[in-house]
Amino acid sequence: MEHVALSRALLVLAAFLASSVEMVEALTIVLAVGVTRGWRSTLIGVAAATVALAAVVAVFGPALTVIPIDTLRLVVGALLLVFGLQWLRKAILRAAGFTALHDEGAIFSRETEEARGAVREERAGLDWYSFTLAFKGVFLEGLEVAFIVVTFGSTQGSIPLAAVGAGGAVVLVGGVGALLRTPLTRVPENTMKFAVGAMLTSFGTFWGAEGAGVRWPGNDAALLGIIALIAAVCVGYTAVLRRARAAAPVPAGSPARPAAGTSPLTSEEAS
């Protein structure tokens, strides 16, 4: 019973952290559009995206429950490994200084300038630019959250529990954003992405192996050991990359190497 409670607590924590990261990024877009062009159309776009995400969870959640649990865990485990390793790769590259840290302030400035310059087009009484940008920002950032809620919840047999973690993040980030009316630039976003990547990779390893017939010592308690091991490996790998970057010679005539975390973002690493 204690092992089940531990697994569910980790599930809620993973859903909360992943949702917080995605909602911080969505908040930046919503604030830029709302402050610049008005809140009515922007908030209607946010509401429409929220309804669409809820529909995704409502449709796909029950559909997954008809799949045999071992098959479900094997498939979900593989998908979580893909997601988790992507998050870890980006977090490690940022922490090692190979790509720039995600800058919500710079994104807010860029979105604000684009919103000011966009032509105002009225459709159905709405500023279409504000509506569509807010909708796309919340929906696209929220899709990963919906994926985590559906997969975690269906595998553990409790989609509402995963939704509680995601909902808590939405309320917290949205509430703070509404009070401050500025992007949450002080949130340690890369650290949170590192933690989420480690947890997704750990859950993927755990469930994928269970789906393949492995029985972990300690049952769900083994998750703590897997998370600790993956986090330690990633911290060590980050330290190795930092040393390698610092020791690499700068070719003659090349611009000076930027400080850690300030190198230009590529389109692949910008999210």
C-alpha positions as CSV (number, residue, x, y, z in Angstrom):
1,M,0.0,0.0,0.0
2,E,2.9,2.4,0.8
3,H,4.5,1.6,-2.5
4,V,1.3,2.5,-4.4
5,A,1.0,5.7,-2.4
6,L,4.6,6.6,-3.3
7,S,4.1,5.9,-7.0
8,R,0.9,8.0,-7.1
9,A,2.7,10.9,-5.3
10,L,5.5,10.8,-7.9
11,L,2.9,10.7,-10.6
12,V,1.2,13.9,-9.2
13,L,4.6,15.6,-8.8
14,A,5.7,14.7,-12.4
15,A,2.4,16.0,-13.8
16,F,2.7,19.2,-11.7
17,L,6.3,20.0,-12.8
18,A,5.7,19.2,-16.4
19,S,2.5,21.3,-16.5
20,S,4.3,24.1,-14.7
21,V,7.0,24.3,-17.3
22,E,4.6,24.3,-20.2
23,M,2.2,26.8,-18.6
24,V,5.0,29.2,-17.9
25,E,5.8,29.2,-21.6
26,A,2.1,29.5,-22.5
27,L,1.7,32.4,-20.0
28,T,4.4,34.4,-21.7
29,I,2.5,34.3,-25.0
30,V,-0.9,35.0,-23.4
31,L,0.5,38.0,-21.5
32,A,2.2,39.5,-24.5
33,V,-1.0,39.4,-26.6
34,G,-3.3,40.4,-23.7
35,V,-1.3,43.4,-22.6
36,T,-0.7,44.6,-26.1
37,R,-4.1,44.0,-27.9
38,G,-6.6,43.5,-25.1
39,W,-7.9,40.7,-22.9
40,R,-11.3,39.7,-24.2
41,S,-10.3,37.9,-27.4
42,T,-7.1,36.6,-25.7
43,L,-9.0,35.0,-22.8
44,I,-11.6,33.5,-25.1
45,G,-8.7,31.9,-27.0
46,V,-7.3,30.5,-23.7
47,A,-10.7,29.2,-22.7
48,A,-11.2,27.5,-26.1
49,A,-7.8,25.8,-25.9
50,T,-8.5,24.6,-22.4
51,V,-11.8,23.0,-23.5
52,A,-10.0,21.4,-26.5
53,L,-7.3,20.0,-24.2
54,A,-10.0,18.7,-21.7
55,A,-11.7,17.0,-24.7
56,V,-8.4,15.3,-25.7
57,V,-8.0,13.9,-22.2
58,A,-11.7,12.9,-22.0
59,V,-11.6,11.0,-25.4
60,F,-8.2,9.3,-25.2
61,G,-8.1,8.6,-21.5
62,P,-11.0,6.0,-21.4
63,A,-9.9,4.6,-24.8
64,L,-6.5,3.5,-23.3
65,T,-8.2,1.7,-20.4
66,V,-9.4,-1.1,-22.8
67,I,-5.7,-2.0,-23.7
68,P,-4.2,-4.8,-21.6
69,I,-2.2,-3.3,-18.8
70,D,1.1,-4.9,-19.7
71,T,0.8,-3.8,-23.3
72,L,-0.2,-0.3,-22.2
73,R,2.8,-0.1,-19.9
74,L,5.2,-1.3,-22.6
75,V,3.9,1.3,-25.2
76,V,3.6,4.1,-22.7
77,G,7.0,3.4,-21.3
78,A,8.6,3.6,-24.7
79,L,6.8,6.9,-25.4
80,L,7.8,8.4,-22.1
81,L,11.4,7.4,-22.7
82,V,11.3,9.3,-26.0
83,F,9.8,12.4,-24.3
84,G,12.0,12.2,-21.2
85,L,15.3,11.8,-23.1
86,Q,14.4,14.8,-25.3
87,W,13.8,16.9,-22.2
88,L,17.0,15.7,-20.6
89,R,19.1,16.3,-23.7
90,K,17.9,19.9,-24.0
91,A,18.4,20.5,-20.3
92,I,21.9,19.0,-20.3
93,L,23.0,21.1,-23.3
94,R,21.7,24.2,-21.7
95,A,23.3,23.5,-18.3
96,A,26.6,22.7,-20.0
97,G,26.5,26.0,-22.0
98,F,26.1,24.6,-25.5
99,T,22.7,26.2,-26.0
100,A,21.2,29.3,-24.4
101,L,18.8,29.1,-21.5
102,H,15.2,29.6,-22.3
103,D,14.7,33.4,-21.9
104,E,11.0,34.2,-21.2
105,G,11.8,37.9,-21.0
106,A,13.2,37.9,-24.6
107,I,10.3,35.9,-25.8
108,F,7.8,38.2,-24.2
109,S,9.5,41.2,-25.9
110,R,9.4,39.6,-29.3
111,E,5.8,38.5,-29.0
112,T,4.8,42.0,-27.8
113,E,6.5,43.6,-30.8
114,E,4.8,41.2,-33.2
115,A,1.4,41.7,-31.6
116,R,1.8,45.5,-31.9
117,G,2.6,45.2,-35.6
118,A,-0.1,42.7,-36.5
119,V,-3.1,44.0,-38.5
120,R,-6.3,43.9,-36.5
121,E,-8.9,41.6,-38.1
122,E,-12.3,41.2,-36.6
123,R,-14.1,37.9,-36.9
124,A,-17.3,37.0,-35.0
125,G,-16.6,40.0,-32.8
126,L,-13.1,38.8,-31.9
127,D,-9.6,40.1,-32.6
128,W,-8.6,37.1,-34.6
129,Y,-4.9,37.6,-34.1
130,S,-5.3,37.6,-30.3
131,F,-7.7,34.7,-30.3
132,T,-5.6,32.4,-32.5
133,L,-2.3,33.2,-31.0
134,A,-3.6,32.6,-27.4
135,F,-5.4,29.4,-28.6
136,K,-2.3,28.0,-30.3
137,G,0.0,29.0,-27.5
138,V,-2.1,27.3,-24.8
139,F,-3.1,24.3,-26.9
140,L,0.3,23.4,-28.3
141,E,2.1,23.9,-24.9
142,G,-0.7,21.9,-23.2
143,L,-0.6,18.9,-25.6
144,E,2.4,17.5,-23.8
145,V,0.6,18.1,-20.5
146,A,-2.4,16.2,-21.9
147,F,-0.2,13.4,-23.0
148,I,1.4,13.1,-19.6
149,V,-2.0,13.2,-17.9
150,V,-3.5,10.5,-20.2
151,T,-0.5,8.2,-20.2
152,F,0.4,8.5,-16.5
153,G,-3.3,8.3,-15.4
154,S,-4.2,5.3,-17.6
155,T,-1.1,3.4,-16.6
156,Q,-1.7,4.0,-12.9
157,G,-5.5,3.6,-13.3
158,S,-6.2,7.1,-12.1
159,I,-6.5,9.9,-14.7
160,P,-8.1,12.2,-12.2
161,L,-5.1,12.0,-10.0
162,A,-2.7,13.0,-12.8
163,A,-5.2,15.8,-13.7
164,V,-5.0,17.1,-10.1
165,G,-1.2,17.6,-10.5
166,A,-1.7,19.3,-13.9
167,G,-4.6,21.4,-12.7
168,G,-2.6,22.6,-9.6
169,A,0.1,23.8,-11.9
170,V,-2.3,25.6,-14.2
171,V,-4.0,27.4,-11.2
172,L,-0.7,28.3,-9.6
173,V,1.0,29.6,-12.8
174,G,-2.1,31.3,-14.0
175,G,-2.8,32.9,-10.6
176,V,0.7,34.3,-10.3
177,G,0.7,35.5,-13.9
178,A,-2.6,37.3,-13.3
179,L,-1.3,39.0,-10.2
180,L,2.1,40.1,-11.6
181,R,1.1,40.7,-15.3
182,T,4.7,39.9,-16.3
183,P,6.4,36.7,-17.6
184,L,7.8,34.5,-14.9
185,T,11.4,35.0,-15.7
186,R,12.7,34.0,-12.2
187,V,11.3,30.5,-12.4
188,P,14.2,28.0,-12.6
189,E,12.8,26.6,-15.8
190,N,15.8,24.6,-17.0
191,T,16.1,23.0,-13.5
192,M,12.5,22.0,-13.7
193,K,12.9,20.6,-17.2
194,F,15.9,18.6,-15.9
195,A,13.7,17.2,-13.1
196,V,10.8,16.4,-15.4
197,G,13.1,14.8,-18.0
198,A,14.6,12.6,-15.2
199,M,11.1,11.6,-14.0
200,L,9.7,10.9,-17.4
201,T,12.7,8.8,-18.3
202,S,12.4,6.9,-15.0
203,F,8.7,6.2,-15.3
204,G,9.3,5.1,-19.0
205,T,12.1,2.7,-17.9
206,F,10.0,1.4,-15.0
207,W,6.8,0.9,-16.9
208,G,8.4,-0.3,-20.1
209,A,10.3,-3.0,-18.2
210,E,7.2,-4.0,-16.3
211,G,5.3,-4.3,-19.6
212,A,8.1,-6.6,-20.9
213,G,7.7,-8.8,-17.8
214,V,10.3,-7.5,-15.4
215,R,9.5,-7.4,-11.7
216,W,11.3,-4.7,-9.9
217,P,12.7,-5.3,-6.4
218,G,10.6,-3.3,-4.0
219,N,7.9,-2.9,-6.6
220,D,7.0,0.8,-7.0
221,A,9.7,1.8,-4.5
222,A,12.3,1.0,-7.2
223,L,11.2,4.2,-8.9
224,L,13.1,6.2,-6.3
225,G,16.3,4.3,-7.1
226,I,15.8,4.7,-10.9
227,I,15.2,8.5,-10.6
228,A,18.3,8.9,-8.4
229,L,20.4,6.9,-10.8
230,I,19.3,8.8,-13.9
231,A,19.7,12.1,-12.2
232,A,23.2,11.2,-11.1
233,V,24.2,10.1,-14.6
234,C,22.8,13.3,-16.1
235,V,24.6,15.5,-13.5
236,G,27.8,13.7,-14.2
237,Y,27.4,14.0,-18.0
238,T,26.7,17.7,-17.6
239,A,29.9,18.2,-15.7
240,V,31.9,16.3,-18.3
241,L,30.4,18.4,-21.1
242,R,31.2,21.6,-19.2
243,R,34.8,20.6,-18.8
244,A,35.1,19.6,-22.4
245,R,33.6,22.9,-23.5
246,A,36.0,24.9,-21.3
247,A,39.0,22.9,-22.5
248,A,38.2,23.0,-26.2
249,P,40.5,25.5,-28.1
250,V,38.9,28.4,-29.9
251,P,40.0,28.4,-33.6
252,A,42.0,31.4,-34.7
253,G,39.8,34.1,-36.1
254,S,36.7,32.7,-34.5
255,P,34.6,34.9,-32.2
256,A,35.1,34.5,-28.5
257,R,33.3,31.6,-27.0
258,P,30.1,32.9,-25.2
259,A,29.6,32.3,-21.5
260,A,27.8,29.2,-20.4
261,G,24.1,29.5,-21.2
262,T,24.4,32.4,-23.7
263,S,25.2,30.7,-27.0
264,P,22.6,31.2,-29.8
265,L,19.5,29.1,-29.7
266,T,18.8,26.8,-32.7
267,S,15.2,26.2,-33.7
268,E,15.4,22.7,-32.4
269,E,16.6,23.7,-28.9
270,A,14.4,26.8,-28.5
271,S,11.5,25.0,-26.8
